[in-house]
Amino acid sequence: MDPARLYDVAKLFNSVRFTGNADVSRVIRMIREHFDAMPAAPEDAVGFARYCEEAGLAWILVATIRDLATRPGPFPRRQELPHGAYILSSPPASCRKFVVSHGLESEVHPSPGGGKMRQLAHALYAAGALDTDVVFFDFMSNTQEAKIGAAGKAAPEYFRYNGAQAPLAGRTVAERRAFDYAMWDMGRLYSFRECCVLVLPTLDGGSTFPGDAGDWGFENTRPYEKRGWCCSEFAIALANKRIVNLGDPAVQSVLHSRRWPKSVVEYADMMDESLPDETRIEFTHKGDRAVVKYNFFKMTMNKHSLLNFPNRPRRLRPF
């Protein structure tokens, strides 16, 4: 089902066939009842808590972020985080919940030089975060596969700085299931009313990577505004007014880099693979395009506008 079709339910109903007026009325009544019972994702506190639990998210304490920002080198994966550094699953309502949107700088680590933690600590300070507040940062909040230390990605500095032993463990079966769930409904983090999104688009570059140039796999230099997941997160957060550092010069540059979508149709146009390279958005995995399109629809749809269609189509199309 293409979510774009649901942006004009009246048009959709005028394109289908029914056996009689009773069927039309019954289907429309069912749609109205189901849509009306659904809370919008930005307001859905129960759904958000369930998402955090099912995805097994680790919410990193701001105190942990500030500590990591003082250290040189790469910060740890979720699996190497010490106990007490995070809150598991759904954080208490008393915490401010910060969610980070950023681009990975290398194939196996988001910031081998550790600069992303310093950027994040600065953004948290500017936002008035307390040590007891919490942060979602994907590399540390979701479990990771054992890419670091694999052939061609030795990254010995990761092991040295984090006291880890090779070989690293990948995801267990249960962790893989939780991760897949997390990815499917990731948009909740960037739309929920209690989340404060921090956009960190700046890349420090390969010159900051410790060790040899090839230790971290390929360097990703693609700008934030041309990355698939980054654009998805930004578009959802912008549509829901969740970005708290929008006034930052680097974030303003992203904001003015393109026309950001207000509907799933505009979103699909933005993600068009046939666009020229200067505006084309790229994904590492092709299947992600469909996932993020549906995510945008779920997190930005206005059920009141979806319910604004006649009690019956303008004409009945019999078989």
Secondary structure, 3 states (H helix, E strand, C coil): CCHHHHHHHHHHHCCCCCCCHHHHHHHHHHHHHHHHHCCCHHHCHHHHHHHHHHHCCEEEEHHHHHHHHCCCCCCCCHHHCCCCCEEECCCCCCCCEEEEEECCCECCCCCCCCHHHHHHHHHHHHCCCCCCCEEECHHHHCCCCCCCCCCCCCCHHHHHHHCCCCCCCCCCHHHHHHHHHHHHCCHHHHHCCCEEEEEECCCCCHHHCCCCHHHHCCECCCCHHHEHHHHHHHHHHHHCCCECCCCCHHHHHHHCCCCCCCCHHHHHHHCCCCCCCCCCCECCCCCHHHHHHHHHHHHHCCHHHHCCCCCCCCCCCCC
